[in-house]
Amino acid sequence: MKQEPSSAKTSSVEKPFLSRRMSSSSLSSCSNSTATDHDATNDDNKSFPVCADEPNLYQIPPDLPPVYQPLPTWLVASLAASVIWSFRTFNQTTNGEWSMFVMMIALVEAVAIGVLLKSVLEEILVPPIRISTRDLIREYVLPSKFSKFESVKFKLPAADRKAHKSAVLGVHYQEYHQQKQRDQPSQFQSLYVNHGFGVSSLTWVPVLPILVERLRTQIGLGHDAVGFGFTDRASSDCLEAYTPTGSAAIGTALLQSKAPVVTNDKPVLLMGHSLGTLATLQMALSLPLETPKWVVLVAPAVGMRPYIGRQNHLLQWLIKGLLSGLSVVWKYALKRLVGAKNFWRLAVEVVMWADPKLVLDADVLRVQWPAIGLGWEDGLVKYALAMTTLPTTPTDQELVEQVVSLSNTVVTVVCGPHDKLVSGPFVRKFFAPHGDDIRIVEMEGLAHNPMEEDVGRFVGLLEQLWEEDKGRLI
């Protein structure tokens, strides 16, 4: 029986457990004609250096730079000379009679010319490298020791939501099987994780093996959502693949192919981070009703999507025109942004983490890896197009309500009080209508990525929460 809407239950039941770092039908137009028909994993005969801070993560190959490289010194000197020359030329045309305003105009013109020339030369001589997933597999290595790539067939709801269409895409995902032999039986059939906006399944690499071992689940899986990471980009006439519903369809198909869910058996553990919580909630609805489910939402970015109704044709047309018509501009802007040398480190330190001093090179590398993927910018633009033009059905609140109302299902929220993207008050307000049906636990001292910021505390907290919640499922 649900309680009256008031405030969601918030607790801070956590202890210091471990250190932060631990070892650890016909196909639609969504289909990619070059998708592989078999698993692709990293070749054991290939030798590539791993990250010193994370032994399960490979370094980006040095000949695939993700950022703009420095121009040769002589060329930089030539650019500086061109700026000086433009000043001199302007001085000659004004007979040396300079006012402050004229001087400022000359300075702006000279700088603009220098920046333009520098940008053009960088694009020609030292641009960031982009590579297809298949070339990455053939010539180099997938990002992590748990990385795999294969074609996945899944079903998407059609635009009118009254039918389904089949699709096939090449999907990059993480897969980890329980390694340690334990006297105790497994607690979960499987674990499935979904990542947030702008990143990939690599964000779960530090914690995935530890979750599998400590929570005693047989297998851990998580894929790159369409538009992110190294999963194939769907075509523009199949934008549904970019939505949380599309990501959930891929996740469900992958889970059922790797670890078929058995009804009336051990629970399935579904976890989602940030915007990935929407796909996690959708997966909970798509799995058999009789299967017990523990749904853990980490820093859930719910209630943030703009509501797009079925009749908002004008709004959809305007947004589509803005994103599609200027797609070249958006893609180039994104390329310049992420191609800056310290962009990803600043993003992690300033936006994602509570304490920038704790950010390691591996933490930056996990979010930077996907940027070398061919079509990265195009995927992001299509994702934005899908999220702002396709009908939002159901709404985020309706989605949570549907999952909470499932039998044999428990929903738990874990967040950090220093989260700059999804604040604690926002989370509590959103989940307040569900009262005690959803427990909210804050991890003191952490922010948007608690499962990366402090792996040990995060895993230990989940162990404790499971001990308290499993009686509601089993």
C-alpha positions in Angstrom: 0.0 0.0 0.0 1.5 3.3 -1.0 1.7 6.1 1.5 0.5 9.6 1.0 2.8 11.7 -1.1 5.1 13.7 1.2 8.8 13.4 1.0 10.7 10.4 -0.2 12.5 8.4 2.5 16.1 9.6 2.8 18.8 7.8 4.7 22.5 7.7 5.0 23.0 4.1 6.0 26.6 3.6 4.9 29.8 2.8 6.6 33.4 3.1 5.4 34.1 -0.2 3.8 37.0 -0.3 1.4 39.4 2.1 -0.3 38.3 4.0 -3.3 40.6 2.1 -5.7 40.2 -1.6 -6.0 41.7 -4.1 -8.5 39.4 -5.2 -10.3 11.0 -9.7 -38.8 12.7 -7.8 -41.9 15.2 -5.4 -40.8 14.4 -1.7 -40.7 16.6 1.2 -41.7 18.1 1.1 -38.2 20.1 -1.9 -39.4 23.7 -1.5 -40.2 24.7 -3.5 -43.2 28.3 -3.9 -42.0 27.4 -5.1 -38.6 29.3 -8.2 -37.6 27.5 -11.5 -37.1 29.8 -12.7 -34.4 31.3 -11.7 -31.2 34.4 -9.5 -31.4 36.7 -9.4 -28.4 40.2 -8.1 -27.9 42.9 -10.4 -29.4 45.0 -11.9 -26.7 47.9 -11.8 -29.2 47.8 -8.1 -29.4 49.9 -6.2 -26.8 48.7 -2.8 -25.8 49.6 -0.8 -22.6 47.0 -0.6 -19.9 46.3 2.4 -17.7 48.5 2.5 -14.6 45.5 3.5 -12.5 43.1 1.0 -13.9 44.5 -2.4 -15.1 41.3 -3.3 -16.9 41.5 -0.2 -19.1 43.7 0.2 -22.2 45.5 3.4 -23.1 44.3 5.1 -26.3 46.9 4.1 -29.0 49.3 7.0 -29.4 48.7 7.2 -33.2 45.0 7.9 -32.5 45.2 11.2 -30.7 41.8 12.3 -29.4 42.8 16.0 -29.2 44.3 18.6 -31.5 48.1 18.3 -31.5 50.4 21.3 -31.2 51.4 22.9 -34.5 55.1 23.0 -35.4 57.0 25.8 -33.7 58.0 27.4 -37.0 54.4 27.5 -38.1 53.3 29.2 -34.9 56.0 31.7 -35.4 54.7 32.3 -38.9 51.2 32.9 -37.6 52.5 35.4 -35.1 54.4 37.2 -37.9 51.2 37.4 -39.9 49.5 39.1 -37.1 52.3 41.7 -36.8 52.2 42.1 -40.6 48.5 42.8 -40.5 49.1 45.6 -38.0 51.9 47.1 -40.1 49.7 47.0 -43.3 46.8 48.6 -41.4 49.2 51.3 -40.1 50.4 52.1 -43.6 46.8 52.5 -44.9 46.0 55.0 -42.1 49.3 56.9 -42.5 50.1 56.1 -38.9 47.2 58.2 -37.5 45.8 55.8 -34.9 42.9 56.4 -32.6 42.1 54.0 -29.7 39.0 52.8 -31.6 40.9 52.2 -34.8 43.7 50.4 -32.9 41.1 48.1 -31.2 39.5 47.3 -34.6 42.9 46.5 -36.0 43.7 44.2 -33.1 40.4 42.3 -33.4 41.0 41.9 -37.1 44.5 40.6 -36.6 43.5 38.2 -33.9 40.6 36.9 -35.9 42.9 36.3 -38.9 45.3 34.5 -36.6 42.7 32.3 -35.0 41.1 31.5 -38.4 44.5 30.5 -39.9 45.4 28.5 -36.8 42.1 26.6 -36.9 42.4 25.8 -40.6 45.9 24.6 -40.2 45.0 22.4 -37.2 42.2 20.8 -39.2 44.6 20.1 -42.1 47.8 19.1 -40.2 47.0 18.0 -36.6 43.3 17.1 -36.2 41.9 14.6 -33.7 41.7 11.1 -35.2 38.4 9.3 -35.6 38.2 5.6 -36.2 35.4 3.1 -36.8 34.8 0.4 -34.3 35.6 -2.3 -36.8 38.9 -0.7 -37.7 39.7 -0.3 -34.0 39.1 -4.0 -33.5 41.1 -5.1 -36.5 44.1 -2.8 -36.1 44.1 -1.9 -32.4 42.2 -2.9 -29.3 38.8 -2.3 -27.8 38.9 0.1 -24.7 38.8 -2.4 -21.9 39.5 -6.0 -21.0 35.8 -6.6 -20.7 34.9 -5.0 -24.0 33.0 -6.9 -26.7 31.4 -6.0 -29.9 28.6 -7.8 -31.8 25.5 -7.3 -33.8 22.3 -7.2 -31.7 18.8 -7.6 -33.0 16.2 -5.8 -31.1 12.7 -4.5 -31.4 11.7 -0.8 -31.3 8.3 0.8 -30.9 7.2 2.5 -34.1 6.5 6.2 -34.1 2.8 5.7 -33.4 3.6 3.3 -30.6 1.1 0.8 -32.0 3.6 -1.5 -33.6 7.2 -2.7 -33.4 10.0 -2.8 -35.9 13.1 -4.9 -35.9 16.6 -3.5 -36.1 20.1 -4.7 -36.0 23.1 -2.6 -34.8 26.7 -3.4 -33.9 26.9 -2.9 -30.1 29.9 -2.4 -27.9 29.4 -3.6 -24.4 31.1 -4.8 -21.2 30.8 -8.4 -20.1 32.2 -9.8 -16.9 31.6 -13.3 -15.5 32.0 -14.3 -11.8 35.5 -15.6 -11.3 35.8 -16.6 -7.7 34.4 -19.9 -6.5 32.3 -19.3 -3.4 30.7 -21.6 -0.9 27.6 -19.5 -0.9 25.2 -19.6 -3.9 24.7 -16.7 -6.3 22.3 -14.0 -5.1 21.4 -12.6 -8.5 20.8 -14.1 -11.9 22.5 -11.2 -13.6 23.6 -7.6 -13.3 22.9 -5.0 -16.0 24.2 -1.5 -16.0 23.3 1.6 -18.1 25.5 4.7 -18.4 24.7 8.4 -18.5 24.9 11.2 -21.0 28.0 11.9 -23.0 30.0 8.9 -21.7 29.8 5.1 -22.3 29.8 1.7 -20.6 33.4 2.3 -19.6 32.2 4.4 -16.7 31.3 1.1 -15.0 34.6 -0.7 -15.7 36.2 0.0 -12.2 33.2 -1.2 -10.3 31.6 -3.9 -12.6 33.9 -6.9 -11.6 33.7 -6.0 -7.9 29.9 -5.7 -8.0 29.7 -9.1 -9.7 32.0 -10.8 -7.1 30.8 -9.1 -4.0 27.1 -9.2 -4.7 27.5 -12.8 -6.0 25.9 -12.4 -9.4 26.7 -14.7 -12.2 27.4 -12.1 -14.9 27.6 -8.4 -15.3 26.7 -6.6 -18.6 26.3 -3.1 -19.9 26.3 -1.6 -23.4 27.1 1.8 -25.0 23.8 3.5 -25.8 23.2 4.5 -29.4 24.8 7.9 -30.0 27.6 7.3 -27.5 30.7 5.1 -27.2 31.4 2.6 -29.9 27.9 1.3 -30.7 26.9 1.9 -34.3 24.9 5.1 -35.1 21.4 4.4 -36.3 20.2 6.3 -39.4 18.2 9.5 -39.1 14.9 7.8 -40.0 15.3 5.5 -37.0 15.7 8.0 -34.2 13.8 5.8 -31.8 17.1 3.8 -31.3 18.6 6.9 -29.6 15.9 7.1 -26.9 15.9 5.4 -23.5 13.3 3.1 -24.9 15.7 2.1 -27.7 18.6 1.7 -25.3 16.4 -0.5 -23.1 15.5 -2.6 -26.1 19.2 -3.2 -26.9 19.9 -4.0 -23.2 17.0 -6.4 -22.9 18.0 -8.2 -26.1 21.7 -8.4 -25.0 20.8 -9.6 -21.5 18.4 -12.3 -22.8 21.1 -13.6 -25.3 23.9 -13.7 -22.7 22.0 -14.7 -19.6 18.4 -15.5 -20.3 16.2 -14.3 -17.5 14.4 -17.1 -15.6 11.1 -16.3 -14.0 10.5 -17.1 -10.3 14.2 -17.5 -9.7 16.9 -15.3 -8.2 16.5 -11.5 -8.7 17.9 -9.5 -11.6 19.9 -6.5 -10.5 19.3 -3.5 -12.8 21.4 -0.4 -12.3 21.4 2.9 -14.2 23.5 6.1 -13.8 22.2 9.7 -14.6 20.2 9.6 -17.8 20.8 5.9 -18.0 18.3 5.4 -15.2 15.5 5.9 -17.8 16.7 2.9 -19.8 17.1 0.9 -16.6 13.5 1.7 -15.7 12.3 0.7 -19.2 14.3 -2.6 -18.9 12.5 -3.4 -15.6 9.2 -3.1 -17.5 10.4 -5.3 -20.4 11.6 -8.2 -18.3 9.1 -11.0 -17.2 6.7 -9.8 -14.6 7.4 -12.8 -12.4 11.1 -12.2 -12.2 12.2 -10.4 -9.0 14.1 -7.1 -9.7 16.2 -4.9 -7.6 16.4 -1.5 -9.4 19.2 0.8 -8.3 19.2 4.3 -9.7 22.5 6.2 -9.3 22.3 10.0 -9.5 19.1 9.7 -11.5 18.6 12.4 -14.1 14.8 11.9 -14.2 12.2 14.6 -14.7 14.6 16.7 -16.9 13.4 15.7 -20.3 11.2 18.3 -22.1 7.7 17.0 -22.5 7.0 16.5 -26.2 3.4 15.6 -26.9 2.1 13.8 -29.9 0.5 17.0 -31.3 3.5 19.4 -30.8 4.1 19.4 -34.6 5.3 23.0 -34.7 7.7 22.6 -31.8 9.1 19.4 -33.3 9.5 21.1 -36.7 11.4 24.0 -35.2 13.7 21.9 -33.1 14.4 19.5 -36.0 15.1 22.4 -38.3 17.5 24.0 -35.8 19.4 20.7 -35.1 19.3 19.2 -38.6 19.8 22.5 -40.6 22.8 23.5 -38.6 24.1 20.0 -38.0 27.5 20.8 -39.6 27.9 23.7 -37.2 27.0 21.7 -34.2 29.3 18.8 -35.1 32.3 21.1 -35.7 31.6 23.0 -32.5 31.6 19.6 -30.6 34.8 18.5 -32.3 36.6 21.7 -31.3 35.2 21.5 -27.8 36.2 17.9 -27.0 39.4 18.3 -29.1 40.8 20.8 -26.6 43.6 19.3 -24.6 42.1 19.5 -21.1 38.4 19.4 -21.9 37.7 15.9 -20.4 39.8 16.4 -17.3 38.0 19.7 -16.6 34.6 18.0 -17.2 35.4 15.3 -14.7 37.0 17.5 -12.1 34.5 20.4 -12.2 31.2 18.8 -13.2 31.2 15.1 -12.2 33.3 14.7 -9.1 33.1 16.3 -5.6 36.9 16.4 -5.0 39.0 17.2 -8.1 42.2 16.1 -6.2 41.0 12.5 -6.3 40.6 12.4 -10.1 43.1 10.0 -11.7 44.3 9.7 -15.3 42.1 6.5 -15.6 39.0 8.5 -14.6 39.6 11.0 -17.5 40.6 8.2 -19.9 37.3 6.4 -19.5 35.3 9.4 -20.6 37.8 10.4 -23.3 38.0 7.0 -25.1 34.7 7.3 -27.0 35.7 10.6 -28.6 38.0 8.8 -31.0 35.0 6.9 -32.4 34.0 7.7 -36.0 30.7 9.7 -36.0 30.9 10.6 -32.4 29.6 14.2 -33.0 26.9 12.9 -35.4 25.6 10.5 -32.8 25.3 13.2 -30.2 23.4 15.5 -32.6 21.0 12.6 -33.4 20.6 11.8 -29.8 19.6 15.5 -29.1 17.2 15.3 -32.0 15.5 12.2 -30.8 15.2 13.4 -27.2 13.7 16.7 -28.2 11.4 15.8 -31.1 10.0 12.3 -30.4 7.0 12.0 -28.1 7.9 11.6 -24.4 5.7 8.6 -23.7 5.5 7.7 -20.9 6.7 10.7 -18.9 9.5 10.1 -16.4 7.1 10.3 -13.5 4.7 7.8 -15.2 7.7 5.5 -15.9 8.7 5.5 -12.3 5.1 4.8 -11.2 4.8 1.9 -13.5 8.0 0.3 -12.2 7.2 0.9 -8.5 3.8 -0.7 -9.1 5.4 -4.0 -10.4 5.3 -7.0 -8.1 8.6 -8.4 -6.8 10.3 -5.1 -7.6 12.3 -2.8 -5.2 13.6 0.6 -6.3 16.5 2.3 -4.5 18.1 5.6 -5.3 21.8 6.4 -4.5 23.1 9.9 -4.9 25.8 12.3 -3.8 25.0 15.5 -1.9 27.6 17.5 -3.9 26.1 16.6 -7.3 26.2 19.7 -9.5 24.0 18.1 -12.2 21.3 16.3 -10.2 20.9 17.9 -6.8 19.7 16.1 -3.8 16.7 18.4 -3.3 15.7 17.8 -6.9 15.9 14.1 -6.4 13.9 14.1 -3.2 11.2 16.3 -4.7 10.9 14.1 -7.8 10.5 10.9 -5.9 8.4 12.4 -3.0 5.1 11.2 -4.5 6.3 7.6 -4.0 6.8 8.0 -0.2 8.5 4.9 1.4 8.2 2.9 -1.8 11.5 4.3 -2.9 14.4 4.7 -0.5 16.9 7.5 -1.2 20.5 7.1 0.2 23.0 9.9 0.0 26.7 9.1 0.0 28.4 11.9 2.0 31.3 13.7 0.3 30.4 12.4 -3.2 28.9 14.0 -6.3 27.5 12.8 -9.7 29.6 9.6 -10.1 29.7 7.9 -6.8 30.4 4.4 -8.3 33.6 5.9 -9.7 34.5 8.4 -7.0 34.6 5.8 -4.3 34.4 2.2 -5.5 34.8 0.7 -2.1 32.2 2.7 -0.3 29.7 2.3 -3.2 30.0 -1.5 -3.3 29.9 -1.8 0.5 26.8 0.4 0.6 25.0 -1.8 -2.0 25.9 -4.9 0.0 24.3 -3.3 3.1 21.2 -2.1 1.2 20.7 -5.5 -0.3 20.7 -7.2 3.1 18.0 -4.7 4.2 15.9 -4.9 1.0 16.1 -8.5 -0.1 13.4 -9.5 2.3 11.0 -7.5 0.2 11.8 -9.6 -2.8 12.6 -13.1 -1.6 
